[in-house]
Amino acid sequence: MTGRLMLLDTASLYFRAYFGVPDSVKAPDGTPVNAVRGLLEFIDRLVKDHHPQHLVACMDADWRPHWRVELIPSYKAHRVAEERAAGPDQEEVPDTLSPQVPVIEEVLDALGIARVGVAEYEADDVIGTFTARAKGPVDIVTGDRDLYQLVDDARGVRVLYPLKGVGTLQLTDEALLREKYGVDGRGYADLALLRGDPSDGLPGVPGVGEKTAAKLLAEFGDLAGIMAAVDDPAARLTPTQRRRLDEARPYLAVAPKVVRVADDVPLPDVDTALPRRARDPQALDALAARWGLGGSLNRLLTTLDTPGT
């Protein structure tokens, strides 16, 4: 694989499309297709603006892998609780996103855009493995800051973080990470596991927030260096920091495997080349008619067929 590879954190993008495009955007039968059409618009803009030679829509085959939960049982546990809470005894909230996901998958497949999810792994892990294997520059498009850990200027790996749609993207490189967080890509995972992340059910080290974590990493290099300092009476740690880090050893022993994205996922053999023509025009025509994809799909097809994009 040569040329620029673009990796889409697909769920992150279709969630943004769903909430960013009015649900008045509907198929001929009245079914909302705002996430479908919004994602097609996103991909069109990304291809126009960033000119990838390869494109992969990375999927969550397992959004809460058992092997991560075994290490940290609280991992994303609150999301499971929230889903259970919205049961039959609760006011019914129309779910108009879930039915759109299979449509998104069918449209991507008919277009010929590589779509990859691997059992027992999250999309982040698929992205991490494609990134590790890439021979050229990589653009990771995601609204998930966890993937900042993959940023690597030397390899040309950057994260395109949507601030507003995908028209306004934060181009996240090592300079930006150092400015905002005081670490580079390699240090971001250690920063994240030290400070914790309530949205992912990661407790972190009590009393160690983002600024303290950054200072510790600046002083001692990485998590291993910090823990070596805990065992060194001469190391410059406050008594409280030393105690809290020492008490957090069980968590810190397993957190790296949970927080760091995998780079050894058994990826299927797929053609990642950006398609210039639809792989299955008949299926795509049928999907366009059934779901009223109209201009969103036609604009993307025109962009894919335009030399230089």
C-alpha positions in Angstrom: 0.0 0.0 0.0 1.5 3.3 -1.1 0.1 6.8 -0.8 -2.0 8.5 1.8 -4.3 6.2 3.9 -7.4 7.7 5.5 -9.0 5.7 8.3 -12.5 6.6 9.4 -13.7 6.0 12.9 -17.1 5.3 11.2 -19.4 5.2 14.3 -17.9 8.4 15.5 -18.7 10.1 12.2 -22.2 8.7 11.7 -23.1 9.8 15.3 -21.9 13.3 14.4 -23.9 13.1 11.2 -27.0 11.9 13.0 -26.9 14.8 15.5 -25.7 17.4 12.9 -28.2 16.7 10.1 -31.9 17.3 10.9 -34.1 14.1 11.2 -36.4 15.8 8.7 -34.1 14.3 6.1 -36.0 11.2 5.2 -36.4 8.4 2.7 -39.5 8.4 0.4 -41.3 6.2 2.9 -40.6 8.7 5.7 -37.8 6.8 7.4 -35.0 9.2 8.7 -31.8 8.9 6.7 -30.0 11.8 8.2 -27.0 9.7 9.4 -26.7 8.0 6.1 -26.7 11.1 4.0 -24.6 13.0 6.5 -21.9 10.4 6.4 -21.9 10.5 2.6 -21.5 14.2 2.8 -18.6 13.8 5.3 -16.8 11.3 3.1 -17.2 13.6 0.1 -15.7 16.5 1.9 -12.9 14.5 3.3 -11.9 13.1 -0.1 -12.1 16.5 -1.7 -10.0 18.3 1.0 -7.4 15.6 1.8 -7.0 13.5 -1.3 -6.4 10.0 0.2 -5.3 7.2 -2.2 -6.7 4.7 0.3 -9.8 4.8 2.5 -11.0 2.4 5.1 -14.3 2.7 7.1 -13.3 1.1 10.4 -16.2 -0.5 12.4 -16.9 -1.5 16.0 -17.4 -5.3 15.7 -17.3 -5.2 19.5 -17.6 -1.9 21.3 -16.8 -3.4 24.8 -14.4 -6.3 24.2 -14.5 -9.0 27.0 -10.7 -9.0 27.3 -10.8 -5.3 28.2 -13.6 -5.8 30.7 -11.8 -8.7 32.3 -8.9 -6.4 33.1 -11.0 -3.4 34.2 -14.6 -4.4 34.9 -15.8 -0.8 35.0 -14.7 -0.3 31.3 -17.7 1.3 29.6 -20.0 -0.3 32.3 -22.1 2.8 32.7 -23.1 2.7 29.0 -24.4 -0.8 29.6 -26.3 0.4 32.6 -27.7 3.3 30.6 -29.0 0.9 27.9 -30.6 -1.3 30.5 -32.2 1.8 32.2 -34.0 2.7 28.9 -36.1 -0.5 29.2 -39.9 -1.0 28.9 -40.6 0.8 32.2 -39.0 4.0 30.8 -40.6 6.5 28.4 -40.0 5.2 24.9 -37.4 7.3 23.0 -37.6 6.7 19.3 -34.3 5.2 18.1 -33.9 6.4 14.5 -30.1 5.8 14.3 -29.8 2.1 14.7 -31.9 1.2 11.6 -29.6 3.5 9.6 -26.4 1.6 10.4 -27.2 -1.4 8.1 -28.0 1.0 5.3 -24.7 2.8 5.8 -22.9 -0.6 5.6 -24.8 -1.6 2.4 -24.0 1.7 0.8 -20.3 1.6 1.6 -20.1 -1.9 0.3 -21.9 -1.0 -3.0 -19.6 1.9 -3.4 -16.6 -0.3 -2.9 -15.2 1.6 0.1 -13.4 -0.9 2.3 -15.3 -1.6 5.5 -13.4 -3.5 8.3 -14.6 -4.7 11.7 -12.9 -7.6 13.5 -14.6 -9.7 16.2 -13.6 -9.0 19.7 -12.0 -5.6 18.8 -13.1 -2.0 18.7 -12.7 0.3 15.6 -9.8 2.0 17.5 -7.9 -1.3 17.4 -8.6 -1.8 13.7 -7.3 1.8 13.2 -4.3 1.1 15.3 -3.4 -2.0 13.3 -3.8 -0.3 9.9 -1.7 2.5 11.2 1.1 0.2 12.4 1.2 -1.5 9.0 1.0 1.6 6.8 4.0 2.4 4.6 2.9 6.0 3.9 1.2 8.9 5.7 -2.0 8.2 7.6 -5.0 10.5 8.4 -7.2 9.2 11.2 -10.6 10.9 11.2 -12.3 10.6 14.6 -14.1 12.5 17.3 -12.4 10.2 19.9 -9.3 11.8 21.6 -8.1 8.3 22.6 -6.6 8.0 19.1 -4.3 10.9 19.8 -1.9 8.2 21.0 -1.3 7.2 17.4 0.0 10.6 16.3 3.5 10.3 15.0 5.1 13.1 13.0 8.0 10.9 11.9 5.6 8.5 10.2 3.2 11.2 9.0 0.4 10.0 11.2 -2.1 12.7 12.3 -5.6 12.8 13.7 -8.2 14.9 11.9 -10.6 15.8 14.8 -13.9 17.3 13.7 -14.8 20.5 15.5 -17.8 21.3 13.3 -19.0 18.7 10.9 -15.9 17.8 8.9 -15.5 21.2 7.3 -13.6 22.4 10.3 -11.1 19.9 11.4 -8.4 20.1 14.1 -5.2 18.8 12.4 -3.7 17.1 15.4 0.1 16.6 15.3 2.8 16.3 17.9 3.2 20.1 18.2 -0.5 20.5 19.0 -0.4 17.6 21.6 2.6 19.2 23.3 0.8 22.6 23.4 -2.5 21.3 24.7 -1.4 18.3 26.9 2.3 18.5 27.4 3.0 15.1 25.8 3.5 13.6 22.3 1.5 10.8 20.8 3.4 8.1 22.6 2.8 9.8 25.9 -0.9 10.4 25.4 -2.0 6.9 26.4 -0.1 7.2 29.7 -1.6 10.6 30.3 -5.1 9.2 29.7 -4.8 6.2 32.0 -3.3 8.3 34.8 -6.0 11.0 34.7 -8.8 8.5 34.0 -11.8 8.9 31.7 -15.3 8.7 33.2 -16.8 8.4 29.7 -15.0 5.0 29.3 -15.2 3.9 32.9 -11.5 4.3 33.6 -11.0 5.4 37.2 -7.5 6.8 36.8 -5.3 7.6 39.8 -7.2 9.5 42.5 -5.9 13.0 42.8 -3.9 12.9 39.5 -5.6 15.1 37.0 -4.4 16.0 33.5 -1.9 18.7 34.6 -0.4 16.5 37.3 -0.2 13.6 34.9 1.6 15.7 32.3 4.1 17.0 35.0 4.8 13.4 36.1 5.4 12.3 32.6 7.7 15.3 31.9 9.7 14.5 35.0 9.9 10.7 34.7 9.4 10.0 31.0 6.6 7.4 31.0 4.5 5.2 33.2 7.4 2.8 33.9 9.6 5.7 34.9 6.9 7.1 37.2 6.5 3.7 39.0 10.2 3.4 39.3 10.2 6.8 41.0 7.6 5.5 43.4 10.1 2.9 44.5 13.0 5.4 44.7 13.0 7.3 48.0 15.1 10.0 46.4 12.7 10.7 43.5 11.0 14.0 43.5 7.5 13.0 44.4 5.3 14.5 47.1 4.3 12.0 49.9 0.7 12.2 48.7 1.6 11.4 45.1 3.8 8.5 46.1 1.1 7.0 48.3 -1.6 7.4 45.7 0.5 6.0 42.9 1.5 3.1 45.1 -2.1 2.3 46.0 -3.1 2.4 42.4 -0.6 -0.3 41.4 -3.3 -2.9 40.6 -5.1 -0.5 38.3 -1.8 0.7 36.7 -0.7 -2.8 36.0 -3.6 -3.6 33.7 -4.6 -0.1 32.4 -2.0 0.1 29.6 -3.4 -2.9 27.8 -7.0 -1.5 28.1 -6.1 2.1 27.1 -3.6 1.5 24.4 -5.1 0.5 21.1 -4.1 -2.8 19.7 -1.8 -2.9 16.8 -1.9 -6.7 16.1 -5.6 -7.2 15.0 -6.0 -10.0 12.5 -7.2 -7.8 9.6 -8.9 -9.4 6.6 -7.4 -9.0 3.2 -9.2 -6.0 1.7 -8.7 -3.7 -1.2 -8.2 -0.3 0.5 -7.8 1.7 -2.7 -10.2 4.7 -3.0 -12.8 3.5 -5.5 -13.2 5.5 -8.7 -16.4 3.7 -9.7 -19.1 2.0 -7.7 -18.3 -1.7 -7.1 -22.0 -2.6 -7.6 -23.8 0.1 -9.5 -27.1 -1.8 -9.6 -27.2 -2.4 -5.9 -26.2 1.3 -5.4 -29.0 2.5 -7.7 -31.5 0.4 -5.7 -30.3 1.7 -2.4 -30.4 5.3 -3.7 -34.0 4.9 -4.8 -35.1 3.0 -1.7 -33.6 5.5 0.7 -33.7 8.7 -1.3 -29.9 9.3 -1.1 -30.1 11.8 -4.0 -27.6 14.6 -4.1 -25.5 13.3 -1.2 -24.6 10.1 -3.1 -24.3 11.8 -6.5 -21.9 14.4 -5.2 -19.7 11.6 -3.7 -19.8 9.6 -6.9 -18.7 12.7 -8.8 -15.9 13.4 -6.4 -14.6 9.8 -6.7 -14.7 10.0 -10.4 -12.8 13.3 -10.6 -9.1 13.0 -11.3 -6.8 14.5 -8.7 -9.2 13.9 -5.7 
